[in-house]
Amino acid sequence: MNASYNLSAIRQLLDAAFSVSELQTLAFDLFRPVYDDLPTAATKSFIIQQIITYAERNGRIPHLLQAVEERNSYQYGRFADQLQTAVSPSAHASYGYEQRLADLKQHINRESALLRDYEELRDNTRDPRDRRRYQTEIDRQNSLLADYRQQLAALASEIQHTQQAAPDPQPSLTDVLEAIHTLQQQMKQAEDNLTAGQEQIRAHIDERHRDTVTRLIAQLDTQHQAEILLLQEAAAQQQIARWDAQQMTLLVQQALLDLARLRQNQPDAAYWGNLLDAVNEYATWEQKLKFTLPIIPGIIEFESEMNVDVIPKLQEMWHALVAQFRR
């Protein structure tokens, strides 16, 4: 007999057995990487999801359940009969395409929900260090989702091969293929929206320097894309005051100069120097503003761990301008 775990029941067990502080202690004792990545204001449901996701990925659900039993035997006893489901070898052998799709869909929905949680946490903090930490988790979630996309494609290919080999059409397999296609389209739409935002931003940049700024633009999240497009439109309509534009471009130039100096022994040293050279090529403040707008969020994010004095001022000015034109 093979044991599979009922994650929904485990989630309910953790919710009933522990308070927020007790869950944090559990994470500290058993799953230190989870504890280290928890935000200060993490909700109970968020902590539970992080613990379960980490335990499942690393094959540590048994250790989690053992710890719960030791720390709250009463609640563990209430849920004990629901935590595992026995699957016979014959049932496992007949594991069908529909079930495989259902499992993939469950994984995709779970990882997508975690991705949205991390994006919300990142978007609601201005601390560059916290934003970078959340961005690391976002990158990991995107990598997992990319793997699931490959698994969907492999499943679709397998079903198509089965259909071709069958003597008669199998409507049930056609239904599964249609469901796979729908799920693939939903995942692709999210990617397309992000790419479209990047292309909109690139369209505002002088063709000579599009490749230079692509590296920073490629790392932008949807919130930053919206902010850049908002200010690019304001600049195109000549709504940004000259003094604000000049101050911001001066701050960008100083930040790039500091970065080129601080990174002089690193592989990316030339990149920051090239960006600074590109800014200096432009003669007018309007041209400098047009070039610098799309790179400011990337500079702020990158410099979160660097000692660049102008960054707080640049970040403050950026948020003030965004707030001004969102009214």
For each residue, the residues with C-beta under 8 A, 3 or more apart:
1: 86 87 88 89
2: 86 87 89 92
3: 84 85 86 87
4: 84 85 87
5: 10 56 61 83 84 85
6: 9 10 82 83 84 85
7: 10 11 52 56
8: 11 12
9: 6 12 13 79 82 83
10: 5 6 7 13 14 52 61 64 65 79 83
11: 7 8 14 15 48 49 52
12: 8 9 15 16 79
13: 9 10 16 17 68 75 76 78 79 83
14: 10 11 17 18 23 48 51 52 68
15: 11 12 18 44 45 48
16: 12 13 75 78 79
17: 13 14 22 68 71 72 75 76
18: 14 15 22 23 26 71 72
19: 22 23 44
20: 23 24 42 43 44 47
21: 24 25
22: 17 18 19 25 26 71
23: 14 18 19 20 26 27 44 47 48 51
24: 20 21 27 28 35 38 47
25: 21 22 28 29
26: 18 22 23 29 30 31 51 67 71
27: 23 24 30 31 32 34 35 38 47 50 51
28: 24 25 32 35
29: 25 26 67
30: 26 27 51 60 63 64 67
31: 26 27 34 35 51 54 55 60
32: 27 28 35 36
33: 36 37 54
34: 27 31 37 38 50 51 54
35: 24 27 28 31 32 38
36: 32 33
37: 33 34 50 133 137
38: 24 27 34 35 42 47 50
39: 42 121 125 130
40:
41:
42: 20 38 39 46 47 50
43: 20 46 47
44: 15 19 20 23 47 48
45: 15 48 49
46: 42 43 49 50 117
47: 20 23 24 27 38 42 43 44 50 51
48: 11 14 15 23 44 45 51 52
49: 11 45 46 52 53 113 114 117
50: 27 34 37 38 42 46 47 53 54
51: 14 23 26 27 30 31 34 47 48 54 55 64
52: 7 10 11 14 48 49 55 56 64
53: 49 50 56 57 110 114
54: 31 33 34 50 51 57 58 60
55: 31 51 52 58 60 61 63 64
56: 5 7 52 53 59 60 61
57: 53 54
58: 54 55
59: 56
60: 30 31 54 55 56 63 64
61: 5 10 55 56 64 65
62: 65 66
63: 30 55 60 66 67
64: 10 30 51 52 55 60 61 67 68
65: 10 61 62 68 69 76 83
66: 62 63 69 70
67: 26 29 30 63 64 70 71
68: 13 14 17 64 65 71 72 75 76
69: 65 66 72 73 76
70: 66 67 73
71: 17 18 22 26 67 68
72: 17 18 68 69 75 76
73: 69 70 76 77
74: 77 78
75: 13 16 17 68 72 78 79
76: 13 17 65 68 69 72 73 79 80
77: 73 74 80
78: 13 16 74 75
79: 9 10 12 13 16 75 76 82 83
80: 76 77 83
81:
82: 6 9 79
83: 5 6 9 10 13 65 79 80
84: 3 4 5 6
85: 3 4 5 6
86: 1 2 3
87: 1 2 3 4 91 92
88: 1 91 92
89: 1 2 92 93
90: 93 94
91: 87 88 94 95
92: 2 87 88 89 95
93: 89 90
94: 90 91
95: 91 92 99 100
96: 99 100
97: 100 101 155 158 159 162 173 176
98: 101 102 172 176
99: 95 96 102 103
100: 95 96 97 103 104 155
101: 97 98 104 105 155 176 179 180 183
102: 98 99 105 106
103: 99 100 106 107
104: 100 101 107 108 148 151 152 155 183
105: 101 102 108 109 183
106: 102 103 109 110
107: 103 104 110 111 148
108: 104 105 111 112 145 148 183 187
109: 105 106 112 113
110: 53 106 107 113 114
111: 107 108 114 115 141 144 145 148
112: 108 109 115 116 141 145
113: 49 109 110 116 117
114: 49 53 110 111 117 118 137 141
115: 111 112 118 119 138 141 142 145
116: 112 113 119 120
117: 46 49 113 114 120 121
118: 114 115 121 122 134 137 138 141
119: 115 116 122 123 134 138 221 222 223
120: 116 117 123 124
121: 39 117 118 124 125 130 134
122: 118 119 125 130 131 134 135 138 221
123: 119 120 221 223
124: 120 121
125: 39 121 122 130 131 134
126: 131 315 319
127: 130 131
128: 131 132 300 301 303 304 305 311 315
129: 132 133 304 305
130: 39 121 122 125 127 133 134
131: 122 125 126 127 128 134 135 301 304
132: 128 129 135 136 301 304 305
133: 37 129 130 136 137
134: 118 119 121 122 125 130 131 137 138
135: 122 131 132 138 139 219 221 301
136: 132 133 139 140
137: 37 114 118 133 134 140 141
138: 115 118 119 122 134 135 141 142 221
139: 135 136 142 143
140: 136 137 143 144
141: 111 112 114 115 118 137 138 144 145
142: 115 138 139 145 146
143: 139 140 146 147
144: 111 140 141 147 148
145: 108 111 112 115 141 142 148 149 187
146: 142 143 149 150
147: 143 144 150 151
148: 104 107 108 111 144 145 151 152
149: 145 146 152 153 184 187
150: 146 147 153 154
151: 104 147 148 154 155
152: 104 148 149 155 156 180 183 184
153: 149 150 156 157 184
154: 150 151 157 158
155: 97 100 101 104 151 152 158 159 180
156: 152 153 159 160 177 180 181 184
157: 153 154 160 161
158: 97 154 155 161 162
159: 97 155 156 162 163 173 176 177 180
160: 156 157 163 164 177
161: 157 158 164 165
162: 97 158 159 165 166 170 173
163: 159 160 166 169 170 173 174
164: 160 161
165: 161 162
166: 162 163 169 170
167:
168:
169: 163 166 174
170: 162 163 166 173 174
171: 174 175
172: 98 175 176
173: 97 159 162 163 170 176 177
174: 163 169 170 171 177 178
175: 171 172 178 179
176: 97 98 101 159 172 173 179 180
177: 156 159 160 173 174 180 181
178: 174 175 181 182
179: 101 175 176 182 183
180: 101 152 155 156 159 176 177 183 184
181: 156 177 178 184 185
182: 178 179 185 186
183: 101 104 105 108 152 179 180 186 187
184: 149 152 153 156 180 181 187 188
185: 181 182 188 189
186: 182 183 189 190
187: 108 145 149 183 184 190 191
188: 184 185 191 192
189: 185 186 192 193
190: 186 187 193 194
191: 187 188 194 195
192: 188 189 195 196
193: 189 190 196 197 222
194: 190 191 197 198 222 225
195: 191 192 198 199
196: 192 193 199 200
197: 193 194 200 201 220 222 225 226 229
198: 194 195 201 202 217 218 220 225
199: 195 196 202 203
200: 196 197 203 204 225 229
201: 197 198 204 205 217 220 225 228 229 232 294
202: 198 199 205 210 213 214 217 294
203: 199 200
204: 200 201 232 236 290 293 294
205: 201 202 209 210 213 290 291 294
206: 209 210 287 290 291
207: 210
208: 278
209: 205 206 212 213 278 291
210: 202 205 206 207 213 214
211: 214
212: 209 215 274 275 278
213: 202 205 209 210 216 217 275 291 294 295
214: 202 210 211 217 218
215: 212 218 219 271 298
216: 213 219 220 294 295 297 298 299 302
217: 198 201 202 213 214 220 294 295 298
218: 198 214 215
219: 135 215 216 298 301
220: 197 198 201 216 217 224 225 228 297 298
221: 119 122 123 135 138 224 225
222: 119 193 194 197 225 226
223: 119 123 226 227
224: 220 221 227 228 297
225: 194 197 198 200 201 220 221 222 228 229
226: 197 222 223 229 230
227: 223 224 230 231 297 318 322
228: 201 220 224 225 231 232 293 294 296 297
229: 197 200 201 225 226 232 233
230: 226 227 233 234 322 325 326
231: 227 228 234 235 240 293 321 322 325
232: 201 204 228 229 235 236 290 293 294
233: 229 230 236 237
234: 230 231 237 239 240 321 325
235: 231 232 238 239 240 245 286 289 290 293
236: 204 232 233
237: 233 234
238: 235
239: 234 235 325
240: 231 234 235 244 245 289 321
241: 244 245
242: 245 246 285
243: 246 247
244: 240 241 247 248 317 321
245: 235 240 241 242 248 249 285 286 288 289
246: 242 243 249 250 285
247: 243 244 250 251 317
248: 244 245 251 252 289 292 296 314 317 318 321
249: 245 246 252 253 279 285 288 289 292
250: 246 247 253 254
251: 247 248 254 255 310 313 314 317
252: 248 249 255 256 279 292 295 296 299 314
253: 249 250 256 257 276 279 280
254: 250 251 257 258 310
255: 251 252 258 259 299 303 308 310 311 314
256: 252 253 259 260 272 273 275 276 279 299
257: 253 254 260 261 276
258: 254 255 261 262 306 308 309 310
259: 255 256 262 263 272 299 302 303 306 308
260: 256 257 263 264 269 272 273 276
261: 257 258 264
262: 258 259 306 307 308
263: 259 260 266 268 269 272
264: 260 261 269
265: 269
266: 263 269
267:
268: 263 271 272
269: 260 263 264 265 266 272 273
270: 273 274
271: 215 268 274 275
272: 256 259 260 263 268 269 275 276
273: 256 260 269 270 276 277
274: 212 270 271 277 278
275: 212 213 256 271 272 278 279 295
276: 253 256 257 260 272 273 279 280
277: 273 274 280 281
278: 208 209 212 274 275 281 291
279: 249 252 253 256 275 276 282 288 291 292
280: 253 276 277
281: 277 278
282: 279 287 288 291
283: 287
284: 287 288
285: 242 245 246 249 288 289
286: 235 245 289 290
287: 206 282 283 284 290 291
288: 245 249 279 282 284 285 291 292
289: 235 240 245 248 249 285 286 292 293
290: 204 205 206 232 235 286 287 293
291: 205 206 209 213 278 279 282 287 288 294 295
292: 248 249 252 279 288 289 295 296
293: 204 228 231 232 235 289 290 296
294: 201 202 204 205 213 216 217 228 232 291 298
295: 213 216 217 252 275 291 292 298 299
296: 228 248 252 292 293 299 300 314 318
297: 216 220 224 227 228 300 301 318
298: 215 216 217 219 220 294 295 301 302
299: 216 252 255 256 259 295 296 302 303 311 314
300: 128 296 297 303 304 311 314 315 318
301: 128 131 132 135 219 297 298 304
302: 216 259 298 299 306
303: 128 255 259 299 300 306 308 311
304: 128 129 131 132 300 301
305: 128 129 132
306: 258 259 262 302 303 311
307: 262
308: 255 258 259 262 303 311
309: 258 312
310: 251 254 255 258 313 314
311: 128 255 299 300 303 306 308 314 315
312: 309 315 316
313: 251 310 316 317
314: 248 251 252 255 296 299 300 310 311 317 318
315: 126 128 300 311 312 318 319
316: 312 313 319 320
317: 244 247 248 251 313 314 320 321
318: 227 248 296 297 300 314 315 321 322
319: 126 315 316 322 323
320: 316 317 323 324
321: 231 234 240 244 248 317 318 324 325
322: 227 230 231 318 319 325 326
323: 319 320 326 327
324: 320 321 327
325: 230 231 234 239 321 322
326: 230 322 323
327: 323 324
